[in-house]
Amino acid sequence: MTSVTMYSTPWCGYCHRLKSQMDREGISYEVVDIEQVPEAAQIVEKVNGGNQTVPTLVYSDGSAQTNPSLAQVKEKIAALA
C-alpha cells in the first residue's frame, strides 16, 4: 500500500477540500499539522522553496506534490502501486 502524508493546517480550505475528496475515494493518508510539528514545517519549506504552502503531500517514494488535484493524487498513487 502506498504511504501518503498530507502536511496541513487546521484553517486551510484547500486542505479540507482535498481531505474530503480523498476520504470519498477511500484513499488513506496521514495528516501532519505543520503548526503543531515544527519539523513538519521544515519539510514543507524544503519542498516549496522556503514557503509553508499546504496541502503538501509526500509519497512513499519521497516525491511531493503541492496543492494537487484529486486526479493528480490518484495518478501518483497508481504510478507507485
Residue frames as qw, qx, qy, qz and C-alpha x, y, z in Angstrom:
[[0.000, 0.887, 0.462, 0.000, 0.00, 0.00, 0.00],
 [0.394, 0.515, -0.017, 0.761, 1.26, 3.45, -0.90],
 [0.390, -0.563, -0.438, 0.583, 2.01, 5.74, 2.01],
 [0.149, 0.672, 0.234, 0.687, 0.76, 9.32, 1.72],
 [0.350, -0.484, -0.439, 0.671, 1.42, 12.07, 4.26],
 [0.106, 0.790, 0.341, 0.499, -0.53, 15.31, 3.98],
 [0.345, -0.196, -0.321, 0.860, 1.06, 18.32, 5.60],
 [0.134, -0.692, -0.552, -0.445, -1.73, 20.68, 6.52],
 [0.002, 0.080, -0.436, 0.897, -3.07, 23.37, 8.87],
 [0.125, 0.454, 0.819, -0.329, -6.49, 23.41, 10.58],
 [0.226, 0.686, 0.216, -0.656, -7.53, 26.62, 8.82],
 [0.028, -0.324, 0.657, 0.680, -6.53, 25.63, 5.24],
 [0.697, 0.361, 0.202, -0.586, -9.59, 25.41, 2.99],
 [0.589, 0.496, -0.576, -0.274, -7.68, 23.65, 0.22],
 [0.039, 0.269, -0.930, 0.249, -6.56, 21.04, 2.76],
 [0.511, 0.152, 0.621, -0.575, -10.14, 20.42, 3.94],
 [0.714, 0.464, -0.119, -0.510, -11.35, 20.05, 0.36],
 [0.476, 0.452, -0.747, -0.103, -8.60, 17.59, -0.60],
 [0.176, -0.153, 0.886, -0.402, -9.12, 15.57, 2.61],
 [0.647, 0.273, 0.396, -0.591, -12.85, 15.28, 1.83],
 [0.688, 0.512, -0.354, -0.374, -12.16, 14.20, -1.75],
 [0.283, 0.399, -0.867, 0.092, -9.57, 11.62, -0.67],
 [0.383, -0.029, 0.762, -0.522, -11.92, 10.30, 2.03],
 [0.735, 0.366, 0.137, -0.554, -14.71, 9.85, -0.55],
 [0.661, 0.518, -0.511, -0.186, -12.31, 7.95, -2.82],
 [0.952, -0.307, 0.000, -0.003, -11.11, 5.73, 0.03],
 [0.604, 0.529, -0.353, 0.480, -7.53, 6.99, -0.21],
 [0.695, -0.648, -0.212, 0.228, -5.81, 6.65, 3.15],
 [0.393, 0.634, -0.208, 0.633, -3.34, 9.25, 4.33],
 [0.541, -0.469, -0.427, 0.553, -1.70, 10.58, 7.45],
 [0.058, 0.906, 0.144, 0.393, -2.25, 14.23, 8.36],
 [0.602, -0.244, -0.274, 0.709, 0.51, 16.27, 9.98],
 [0.044, -0.968, -0.243, -0.041, -0.32, 19.78, 11.24],
 [0.619, 0.384, -0.154, 0.667, 2.70, 21.94, 10.43],
 [0.197, -0.748, 0.130, -0.620, 1.70, 24.45, 13.12],
 [0.804, -0.533, 0.147, -0.217, 1.98, 21.73, 15.79],
 [0.910, -0.121, 0.234, 0.321, 5.04, 19.87, 14.46],
 [0.024, -0.876, 0.271, 0.398, 7.99, 22.22, 13.75],
 [0.383, -0.300, 0.760, 0.431, 9.95, 19.56, 11.85],
 [0.471, 0.531, 0.695, 0.116, 6.98, 19.11, 9.53],
 [0.191, 0.943, 0.089, -0.257, 7.03, 22.81, 8.70],
 [0.224, -0.662, 0.573, 0.428, 10.70, 22.42, 7.75],
 [0.484, 0.125, 0.817, 0.288, 9.85, 19.53, 5.39],
 [0.368, 0.792, 0.487, -0.031, 7.16, 21.65, 3.71],
 [0.001, -0.917, 0.183, 0.354, 9.54, 24.61, 3.39],
 [0.389, -0.393, 0.716, 0.427, 12.22, 22.40, 1.81],
 [0.450, 0.370, 0.777, 0.236, 9.76, 21.06, -0.78],
 [0.221, 0.854, 0.458, 0.110, 8.28, 24.50, -1.54],
 [0.458, 0.524, -0.009, 0.719, 11.30, 26.77, -1.86],
 [0.198, 0.072, -0.446, 0.870, 11.13, 28.11, 1.69],
 [0.455, -0.235, -0.087, -0.854, 7.34, 28.56, 1.75],
 [0.245, 0.056, 0.881, -0.400, 4.91, 26.84, 4.11],
 [0.521, 0.122, -0.359, -0.765, 2.45, 26.00, 1.34],
 [0.278, 0.070, 0.931, -0.227, -0.24, 23.47, 2.22],
 [0.918, -0.243, 0.309, -0.055, -1.55, 21.00, 1.41],
 [0.262, 0.633, -0.715, -0.138, 1.77, 19.39, 0.60],
 [0.972, -0.074, 0.115, -0.190, 1.60, 15.64, 0.02],
 [0.021, 0.622, -0.779, -0.071, 4.68, 13.44, 0.39],
 [0.923, 0.115, -0.204, -0.304, 4.57, 9.92, -1.02],
 [0.908, -0.337, 0.233, 0.089, 6.33, 6.68, -0.10],
 [0.804, 0.338, 0.090, 0.481, 8.95, 7.25, -2.81],
 [0.451, -0.410, -0.093, 0.787, 9.90, 10.62, -1.29],
 [0.137, 0.342, 0.412, 0.833, 8.29, 12.68, -4.04],
 [0.016, 0.480, 0.522, -0.705, 5.94, 15.55, -3.18],
 [0.081, 0.555, 0.549, 0.620, 3.04, 17.50, -4.65],
 [0.040, -0.231, -0.369, 0.899, 1.83, 20.90, -3.51],
 [0.460, 0.381, 0.265, -0.757, -1.91, 21.59, -3.60],
 [0.002, -0.061, 0.873, 0.484, -2.57, 18.74, -6.05],
 [0.667, -0.020, -0.175, -0.724, -5.93, 17.95, -7.55],
 [0.805, -0.131, 0.508, -0.276, -7.60, 14.66, -6.64],
 [0.871, 0.487, -0.044, -0.045, -6.81, 13.43, -10.17],
 [0.327, 0.725, -0.554, 0.245, -3.11, 14.18, -9.64],
 [0.467, -0.450, 0.670, -0.362, -3.14, 12.30, -6.32],
 [0.903, 0.130, 0.339, -0.232, -4.85, 9.29, -7.88],
 [0.726, 0.639, -0.248, 0.052, -2.43, 9.30, -10.81],
 [0.064, 0.688, -0.657, 0.301, 0.59, 9.42, -8.49],
 [0.654, -0.272, 0.618, -0.343, -0.73, 6.62, -6.28],
 [0.919, 0.339, 0.136, -0.150, -1.42, 4.47, -9.34],
 [0.534, 0.711, -0.434, 0.147, 2.13, 5.06, -10.61],
 [0.150, -0.581, 0.711, -0.367, 3.54, 3.93, -7.24],
 [0.846, -0.115, 0.347, -0.388, 1.38, 0.80, -6.98]]
